[in-house]
């Protein structure tokens, strides 16, 4: 009840991102998702974005979660005009090196996209290399969430067709995969 009251109050505020204004349900889901990955309610609302149907967090928040976990020994980022290499070391594990280059961006069709890829290609390559490195090394901390910068470049969510749903002692029924996924997500939130 208190969480819904807070979500309602935040949704009425003009200092939350526009996609949350007037939408207490989305605020509540962002707060719940944030709680699962270690973000306080206000941090969650400011740092979680739903992009192309996927919850994601901004690259700086991703790094903050990893640093806050106490598991990061070091991270070194080397952004250049042609790419970025990230070296990350988790305590008691070997160093991991991940890169994202202009060539990678070109192959993915990103360099010609209007927006941050044309305005800030160096920063976008840095965020992409960071996201890959942190998600590979800190899967337990990030729990599969992508960076917002990465999610912006993913295809939109699409209907995957029907699946068989089997309830105890009942015959399978046809239900859309999207509806099934929503039911699973709702069950997880309870």
C-alpha positions as CSV (number, residue, x, y, z in Angstrom):
1,X,0.0,0.0,0.0
2,X,2.8,2.4,0.9
3,X,4.6,1.6,-2.3
4,X,1.5,2.4,-4.4
5,X,1.0,5.6,-2.5
6,X,4.6,6.6,-3.2
7,X,4.2,5.6,-6.8
8,X,1.1,7.7,-7.1
9,X,2.8,10.7,-5.5
10,X,5.8,10.4,-7.8
11,X,3.6,10.0,-10.9
12,X,2.0,13.4,-10.0
13,X,5.5,15.0,-9.8
14,X,7.1,17.0,-12.6
15,X,10.6,16.0,-11.5
16,X,10.3,12.3,-12.6
17,X,11.1,11.3,-16.2
18,X,8.2,12.1,-18.6
19,X,7.4,8.4,-19.2
20,X,6.5,8.1,-15.5
21,X,4.4,11.2,-15.1
22,X,0.8,10.3,-14.7
23,X,1.6,6.6,-14.7
24,X,1.8,5.3,-11.2
25,X,1.7,1.7,-12.4
26,X,5.0,2.2,-14.3
27,X,6.5,4.0,-11.3
28,X,5.6,1.1,-9.1
29,X,7.1,-1.5,-11.5
30,X,10.3,0.6,-11.8
31,X,10.5,0.8,-8.0
32,X,10.0,-3.0,-7.7
33,X,12.6,-3.7,-10.4
34,X,15.0,-1.3,-8.8
35,X,14.5,-3.0,-5.4
36,X,15.5,-6.3,-7.0
37,X,18.8,-5.0,-8.4
38,X,19.7,-2.7,-5.4
39,X,18.3,0.7,-6.3
40,X,16.3,2.8,-3.8
41,X,12.9,4.0,-5.1
42,X,14.1,7.4,-6.3
43,X,17.2,6.0,-7.9
44,X,15.1,3.4,-9.7
45,X,12.7,6.0,-11.1
46,X,15.6,8.2,-12.3
47,X,17.8,5.4,-13.7
48,X,15.4,2.7,-15.1
49,X,14.0,3.3,-18.5
50,X,11.7,1.0,-20.5
51,X,13.2,1.1,-24.0
52,X,11.7,-1.1,-26.8
53,X,9.7,-2.9,-24.2
54,X,12.7,-3.8,-22.1
55,X,13.6,-2.4,-18.6
56,X,17.1,-1.1,-18.8
57,X,19.4,1.2,-16.7
58,X,21.6,4.0,-17.8
59,X,25.3,3.1,-18.1
60,X,26.4,5.2,-15.2
61,X,23.8,3.5,-12.9
62,X,25.1,0.1,-14.1
63,X,28.6,1.0,-13.0
64,X,27.3,2.4,-9.7
65,X,25.6,-0.9,-8.9
66,X,28.7,-2.9,-9.7
67,X,30.9,-0.5,-7.6
68,X,28.3,-0.7,-4.8
69,X,28.4,-4.5,-4.7
70,X,31.9,-4.5,-3.2
71,X,33.0,-7.1,-5.8
72,X,34.8,-4.8,-8.3
73,X,38.5,-4.7,-7.9
74,X,39.0,-2.2,-10.8
75,X,37.7,-1.0,-14.1
76,X,39.8,0.8,-16.7
77,X,38.1,2.3,-19.8
78,X,40.1,3.5,-22.7
79,X,37.7,5.4,-25.1
80,X,39.2,6.6,-28.4
81,X,37.7,8.0,-31.6
82,X,37.8,4.4,-33.1
83,X,36.5,2.4,-30.2
84,X,36.7,1.6,-26.5
85,X,38.4,-1.1,-24.6
86,X,37.3,-1.9,-21.0
87,X,39.3,-3.9,-18.6
88,X,37.4,-5.1,-15.5
89,X,38.5,-7.2,-12.6
90,X,36.2,-8.8,-10.1
91,X,37.8,-9.7,-6.8
92,X,39.4,-13.2,-6.8
93,X,38.9,-13.6,-10.6
94,X,40.9,-13.0,-13.7
95,X,40.8,-9.7,-15.6
96,X,38.3,-9.5,-18.4
97,X,38.8,-7.3,-21.5
98,X,35.9,-6.3,-23.8
99,X,35.9,-3.8,-26.7
100,X,33.5,-2.1,-28.9
101,X,34.8,-0.5,-32.0
102,X,33.7,1.7,-34.9
103,X,33.8,-1.4,-37.0
104,X,31.4,-3.2,-34.6
105,X,29.1,-0.2,-34.7
106,X,29.2,-0.1,-38.5
107,X,28.4,-3.8,-38.7
108,X,25.4,-3.2,-36.4
109,X,24.2,-0.3,-38.5
110,X,24.6,2.1,-35.6
111,X,26.8,4.8,-37.0
112,X,24.2,6.0,-39.4
113,X,21.4,6.2,-36.8
114,X,20.3,9.7,-35.9
115,X,20.7,10.7,-32.3
116,X,23.5,9.8,-29.9
117,X,25.4,7.6,-32.4
118,X,25.9,10.5,-34.8
119,X,26.3,13.1,-32.1
120,X,28.4,11.2,-29.5
121,X,29.9,8.1,-31.2
122,X,32.9,8.0,-28.8
123,X,30.7,8.0,-25.7
124,X,28.3,5.4,-27.2
125,X,31.2,3.0,-28.0
126,X,32.3,3.5,-24.4
127,X,28.9,2.8,-22.9
128,X,28.5,-0.3,-25.2
129,X,32.0,-1.7,-24.2
130,X,31.2,-1.0,-20.5
131,X,27.9,-2.7,-20.7
132,X,29.3,-5.8,-22.3
133,X,32.1,-6.1,-19.8
134,X,30.0,-5.5,-16.7
135,X,27.2,-7.8,-17.8
136,X,29.7,-10.6,-18.6
137,X,31.5,-10.3,-15.2
138,X,28.8,-9.2,-12.8
139,X,25.8,-11.3,-14.0
140,X,24.7,-11.8,-10.3
141,X,24.8,-8.1,-9.6
142,X,23.0,-6.9,-12.8
143,X,20.6,-9.9,-13.1
144,X,20.4,-9.7,-16.9
145,X,19.5,-6.0,-17.2
146,X,20.9,-4.2,-20.2
147,X,22.1,-0.7,-20.3
148,X,19.7,1.9,-21.7
149,X,22.3,2.8,-24.3
150,X,22.3,-0.8,-25.5
151,X,18.6,-1.2,-25.3
152,X,18.0,1.8,-27.6
153,X,19.6,-0.2,-30.4
154,X,17.7,-3.4,-29.9
155,X,14.7,-4.2,-32.0
156,X,11.3,-3.5,-30.6
157,X,9.5,-6.2,-28.7
158,X,7.3,-8.3,-30.9
159,X,4.5,-10.9,-30.4
160,X,6.1,-14.3,-30.5
161,X,2.9,-16.2,-31.3
162,X,0.9,-18.6,-29.2
163,X,2.2,-21.0,-26.6
164,X,0.5,-23.9,-24.8
165,X,-0.4,-23.1,-21.2
166,X,-0.8,-26.1,-18.9
167,X,-2.6,-25.6,-15.6
168,X,-2.8,-28.4,-13.1
169,X,-5.1,-31.2,-14.3
170,X,-6.3,-29.1,-17.2
171,X,-5.7,-29.4,-21.0
172,X,-3.3,-26.9,-22.6
173,X,-4.9,-23.7,-23.9
174,X,-3.6,-21.4,-26.5
175,X,-2.4,-18.1,-25.1
176,X,-0.1,-15.4,-26.5
177,X,3.5,-15.6,-25.3
178,X,3.3,-11.9,-24.4
179,X,0.3,-12.6,-22.0
180,X,2.2,-15.6,-20.6
181,X,5.3,-13.5,-20.0
182,X,3.2,-10.8,-18.3
183,X,1.6,-13.4,-16.0
184,X,5.0,-14.8,-15.1
185,X,6.3,-11.2,-14.4
186,X,3.3,-10.4,-12.3
187,X,3.6,-13.6,-10.3
188,X,7.3,-12.8,-9.8
189,X,6.4,-9.3,-8.4
190,X,4.1,-10.8,-5.8
